[in-house]
Amino acid sequence: MKLFIVSDNAKVIARWTLIAGNTQHTCEKLSLDLSHVNADKLEGIGLLHLTSLTAGEVGHYLNVYSRIKWIAFSDVPSDSEGLKCLEAGCRGYINTYTTESLCEELFDVVARNDIWAGPSITKLLLNQYLSDRPGLKNEGAALNDVYNRLTRREEMVMRAVLTGAANKEIARDLSITERTVKAHVASILRKTQSKDRVSLIVKFSNRVA
């Protein structure tokens, strides 16, 4: 998949271009002046370097390049900044200098229209969602039958997913392969009729201790 990067920092651009190559992606720098021809037709994953942009410019990129799935990355990340980016339409929020080992999973998650955010931001999003729909807090009993059909290992994986752990972390903690983790997650999503990890959290956050 093609990656697009927006930044005025040459070292940041070089770092993410290298990461893109190492994860089998091509990377193109987008101009800060929003002058790209056929901007509304470009598709792929975009990387917005927040330190290089104003809030207004971030909004312009989200609107003008509407078919790109944007990930915001920050030199000094915070929950409040991350929450604003996700609410604005970004599909992910991450530290500019995150480890390369997480990037392939980051790209995979965003490519399938899931959201990538740390556990604290995910919790904030969840709390906002639940406050808007209080009836969800009482749906736990109706999910007991589905929950009981999970295997012990699937339950362990699900508990880890609910903390915001990445597949690589789960694999390490449970001493299993990432491929096995992905298989368990796919089975959990199917059994719980959840579209993605976020919807899984919404369904189970109030019942999994």
C-alpha positions in Angstrom: 0.0 0.0 0.0 1.2 3.5 -0.7 2.1 5.8 2.2 1.9 9.6 2.0 3.8 11.8 4.5 3.2 15.4 5.4 6.1 17.0 7.4 8.6 19.8 7.1 11.2 17.9 9.1 13.8 16.1 6.8 14.9 13.7 9.5 11.3 12.7 10.3 10.6 12.2 6.6 13.8 10.1 6.2 12.9 7.9 9.2 9.3 7.1 8.1 10.4 6.6 4.4 12.9 4.0 5.7 10.2 2.4 7.8 7.9 2.3 4.8 10.5 0.5 2.8 11.2 -2.0 5.5 7.5 -2.8 5.8 7.1 -3.3 2.0 5.4 0.1 1.3 6.3 3.0 -0.9 6.3 6.5 0.5 5.6 9.8 -1.1 5.9 13.3 0.5 2.9 15.5 0.0 3.4 19.2 -0.3 2.4 21.5 2.6 0.6 23.8 0.2 -2.2 21.2 -0.6 -1.5 21.6 -4.3 -1.4 18.0 -5.3 -3.3 17.3 -8.6 -6.3 15.0 -8.2 -6.0 15.1 -4.4 -9.5 13.7 -3.9 -8.6 10.6 -5.9 -5.4 9.6 -4.0 -5.8 6.4 -1.9 -3.5 4.9 0.7 -2.4 5.6 4.2 -1.3 9.1 5.2 1.1 10.3 7.9 0.5 13.7 9.4 3.3 15.1 11.4 1.5 17.3 13.8 4.5 19.3 14.8 4.7 20.6 11.2 1.0 21.6 11.0 -1.6 23.8 12.5 -4.9 22.4 13.5 -6.5 24.1 10.5 -4.0 22.5 8.2 -4.7 19.1 9.6 -8.4 19.6 8.9 -7.6 20.7 5.4 -5.7 17.5 4.7 -8.5 15.3 6.1 -11.0 17.1 3.8 -8.9 17.5 0.7 -7.4 14.1 0.7 -10.6 12.4 1.7 -9.8 8.9 0.4 -6.5 8.7 2.4 -6.6 7.0 5.8 -4.8 9.4 8.0 -2.5 8.6 10.9 -1.4 11.6 13.1 2.0 11.4 14.7 3.3 13.7 17.4 6.7 14.4 18.8 5.1 14.9 22.2 1.9 12.8 22.2 -0.9 13.4 24.7 -4.3 11.9 25.3 -6.1 15.2 24.6 -4.3 15.7 21.3 -4.9 12.2 20.2 -8.6 12.3 21.1 -9.0 15.5 19.0 -7.2 13.9 16.0 -9.4 10.8 16.2 -12.6 12.9 16.6 -11.5 14.9 13.5 -11.3 11.8 11.4 -7.8 10.4 11.8 -7.6 6.6 11.9 -4.6 6.5 14.2 -2.5 8.4 16.6 1.1 7.5 17.5 4.4 8.8 18.7 6.6 10.1 15.9 9.5 8.0 17.2 7.6 4.8 17.9 9.5 1.5 17.4 9.6 0.2 13.8 8.4 -3.2 15.0 4.9 -1.7 15.7 4.6 0.1 12.4 3.7 -2.9 10.2 0.8 -3.8 12.5 -0.1 -0.1 12.7 -0.4 0.0 8.9 -2.4 -3.3 8.8 -4.9 -2.1 11.4 -5.5 1.3 9.7 -5.7 -0.3 6.2 -8.7 -2.4 7.3 -10.5 0.7 8.7 -9.8 -0.1 12.3 -8.5 2.5 14.7 -5.0 2.6 16.2 -4.7 4.4 19.6 -3.1 3.7 23.0 -5.2 2.2 25.7 -5.8 5.5 27.6 -7.1 7.2 24.5 -9.3 4.1 23.6 -10.7 4.3 27.1 -11.6 8.0 26.7 -13.3 7.2 23.4 -15.1 4.4 25.0 -16.3 6.4 27.9 -17.6 9.1 25.5 -19.4 6.5 23.4 -21.0 4.9 26.5 -22.1 8.2 27.9 -23.9 9.0 24.7 -25.5 5.6 24.7 -26.2 4.6 28.3 -28.2 1.6 27.3 -25.0 -0.2 26.2 -24.0 -0.5 29.8 -26.8 -2.9 30.4 -26.1 -5.2 27.5 -23.6 -7.4 29.3 -26.2 -10.0 30.3 -27.3 -10.5 26.8 -23.7 -11.3 25.8 -23.0 -14.0 28.4 -23.9 -16.8 26.0 -21.4 -15.5 23.4 -18.7 -14.9 26.0 -19.0 -18.4 27.4 -18.3 -19.9 23.9 -14.7 -18.4 24.0 -11.9 -20.8 24.7 -9.6 -20.1 27.7 -6.9 -19.0 25.3 -9.3 -16.7 23.4 -10.3 -15.2 26.7 -6.7 -14.5 27.5 -6.1 -12.9 24.2 -9.3 -10.8 24.5 -8.3 -9.5 27.9 -5.0 -8.4 26.4 -6.8 -6.8 23.5 -8.9 -4.8 25.9 -5.8 -3.2 27.4 -4.8 -1.9 24.0 -1.9 -4.4 23.6 -0.7 -5.0 20.0 -0.5 -8.5 18.6 3.3 -8.6 19.0 3.0 -7.8 22.7 0.2 -10.4 23.2 2.3 -13.0 21.4 5.3 -12.3 23.6 3.3 -12.2 26.9 1.4 -15.5 26.1 4.5 -17.2 24.5 2.6 -17.8 21.2 3.2 -16.6 17.6 1.7 -13.5 16.1 0.0 -15.7 13.6 -1.7 -17.5 16.4 -2.8 -14.3 18.0 -4.3 -13.1 14.7 -6.2 -16.4 14.5 -7.5 -16.0 18.0 -8.5 -12.4 17.4 -10.4 -13.3 14.2 -12.2 -16.1 16.1 -13.1 -13.7 18.9 -14.5 -11.1 16.5 -16.5 -13.7 14.7 -17.9 -15.3 17.9 -18.8 -11.9 19.4 -20.1 -10.5 16.1 -17.7 -7.6 16.4 -16.5 -5.7 13.4 -13.2 -4.7 14.9 -11.3 -4.3 18.1 -13.1 -1.0 19.0 -16.5 -2.6 18.8 -15.2 -5.5 20.8 -14.2 -3.1 23.6 -17.6 -1.5 23.5 -19.3 -4.8 24.0 -17.1 -6.3 26.6 -15.4 -3.5 28.6 -18.0 -3.6 31.4 -17.8 -7.4 31.8 -14.2 -8.5 31.5 -12.3 -8.0 34.7 
